[in-house]
């Protein structure tokens, strides 16, 4: 049989080990693997009637081709935020423009299905987060045999306790926050660290919890800037080294305000987030008179090689997904539940992103992590 594999959405550490393990497992069974370049974008831009176009948007994957890719982060196949179901007029490829005039969005799903048919693919493994896997569900509903692998540093995909990339992102965040203490303390300032996290503040919350920061602002709870200023000023005064640390999820917002968005919406309806850290820092400076150190960790959290946990989970997810494909099983997402590897219906990807359980994990009055109980919770509390 022939299995296709793609990676979509934001890159995270662990994607390449996942790809390598899947290729090795499938090829060892005597089957073939074809990689789809640039996520779902490869299925948008490939012309199923043009061999050169198919070759340009795909790659034959063998153990020899992927031998070294697990040594680096990112994704060997590249990625995009393409959604074949919602393609802007300017992004419709030339061979499809007849019949798809205007600004759009245009539904090019029939072309995506036709490309897989032209490649004679028997199963498709899609590796991605909430958006990428929501379109995997669409493909499943179109009759394409799909197996999903959850990856996102926000760890917010329903149906699984863990998504590839989360552990490394948190580890990176904790490391950088601790490193930043030296400059913050030396200059006796307030550090405001903006972390990734769109609608789920888990990455920010767990990073803040493990790094022991003074205050943590998350996406789920709008904050009062005057209250925050009073709290942080006290934190600084109470610290023998006369500094304070505040983390801010990029999706956080000030009471009565909006989240900080810029640019045009992407194919999944999302605009670019970022800037709440700078706004928070400026307002804290205005209210406290203290010097501010602003640091946006942003892509540093998702860059570089994966840690050992992401290596393990990525590899094991790949084995499970490959086995399902080889067994002819589809419409499933591999997952971790209660510390056990399993698989669930891919329909869980249609439930949207999970959010932090504020009542169990956060003090909304003091703006800091508060774990009221961990008994019975998954390893990552979410």
PyMOL commands that set and color helices and strands:
alter all, ss='L'
color gray80, all
select helices_A, chain A and resi 15-28+41-45+51-56+69-71+89-91+94-96+109-118+130-141+166-187+202-211+225-238+276-288+298-302+308-326+346-351+358-361
alter helices_A, ss='H'
color red, helices_A
select strands_A, chain A and resi 2-7+32-36+58-61+123-128+146-150+190-195+215-217+244-249+261-262+272-273+292-296+332-337+340-345+362-363+368-369
alter strands_A, ss='S'
color yellow, strands_A
deselect
rebuild
show_as cartoon
